[in-house]
């Protein structure tokens, strides 16, 4: 995710996190800019954190797009950490 429509690189100042889906594409987790736990090389403080989720139920009529969608985003403290 980026706050710039033109600059989508991970090393950019505009980069704010990642979105990952489950196999079916009905659940999406939103992560901050930390690194993947499998690639972090022991630096536990640099591991990415889950900062939100999007869940939706498929449309029963087969048309594209969700029928019901739930978005979960936590409240944040003034220092930017989730409560």
C-alpha positions as CSV (number, residue, x, y, z in Angstrom):
1,X,0.0,0.0,0.0
2,X,1.2,3.5,-0.8
3,X,-0.1,7.0,-0.3
4,X,1.2,7.8,-3.7
5,X,-0.4,6.6,-6.9
6,X,2.9,6.9,-8.8
7,X,5.4,5.6,-6.3
8,X,4.6,2.0,-5.1
9,X,8.1,0.8,-4.1
10,X,8.7,-0.7,-0.7
11,X,11.7,1.7,-0.1
12,X,9.6,4.8,-0.8
13,X,8.6,7.3,1.9
14,X,5.0,6.7,0.5
15,X,5.0,3.0,1.4
16,X,2.7,2.4,4.4
17,X,2.3,-1.4,4.4
18,X,1.2,-4.7,2.7
19,X,-2.1,-6.4,2.1
20,X,-2.1,-10.3,2.0
21,X,-5.1,-12.5,1.1
22,X,-6.1,-16.0,2.0
23,X,-6.3,-18.7,-0.7
24,X,-9.9,-18.0,-1.5
25,X,-9.4,-14.2,-1.6
26,X,-12.1,-13.6,0.9
27,X,-9.9,-12.5,3.8
28,X,-7.2,-9.8,3.7
29,X,-4.8,-8.9,6.4
30,X,-3.2,-5.5,6.5
31,X,0.4,-5.2,7.8
32,X,2.7,-2.3,8.6
33,X,6.1,-1.6,7.0
34,X,8.0,-4.2,9.2
35,X,9.7,-7.2,7.6
36,X,8.4,-10.7,7.0
37,X,9.0,-12.9,10.1
38,X,10.6,-15.6,7.9
39,X,13.1,-13.1,6.4
40,X,13.8,-10.9,9.4
41,X,17.0,-12.7,10.5
42,X,16.4,-12.7,14.3
43,X,15.5,-9.0,14.7
44,X,12.2,-9.4,16.5
45,X,11.6,-5.7,16.8
46,X,11.6,-5.3,13.0
47,X,8.9,-7.9,12.4
48,X,5.7,-6.6,10.7
49,X,2.6,-6.2,12.7
50,X,-1.0,-6.9,11.7
51,X,-2.8,-3.5,11.7
52,X,-6.2,-4.4,10.1
53,X,-8.3,-7.0,8.3
54,X,-10.9,-7.1,5.6
55,X,-13.4,-10.0,5.4
56,X,-16.1,-10.4,2.8
57,X,-18.7,-13.0,1.8
58,X,-19.0,-13.9,-1.8
59,X,-22.1,-12.8,-3.8
60,X,-24.4,-15.8,-4.0
61,X,-25.6,-14.8,-7.5
62,X,-22.1,-15.1,-8.9
63,X,-21.6,-11.5,-9.9
64,X,-18.2,-10.0,-9.1
65,X,-17.6,-8.1,-5.9
66,X,-18.5,-8.8,-2.3
67,X,-22.0,-9.1,-0.9
68,X,-21.1,-8.2,2.7
69,X,-17.8,-6.7,3.8
70,X,-16.3,-6.1,7.3
71,X,-13.3,-3.9,7.8
72,X,-11.3,-4.1,11.1
73,X,-8.9,-1.3,11.9
74,X,-7.7,-0.8,15.5
75,X,-7.6,2.6,17.4
76,X,-4.1,4.0,17.5
77,X,-2.2,5.7,20.3
78,X,-0.7,9.2,19.7
79,X,2.7,7.6,19.1
80,X,1.2,5.5,16.2
81,X,1.0,2.2,18.0
82,X,-2.3,0.2,17.9
83,X,-4.2,0.0,21.3
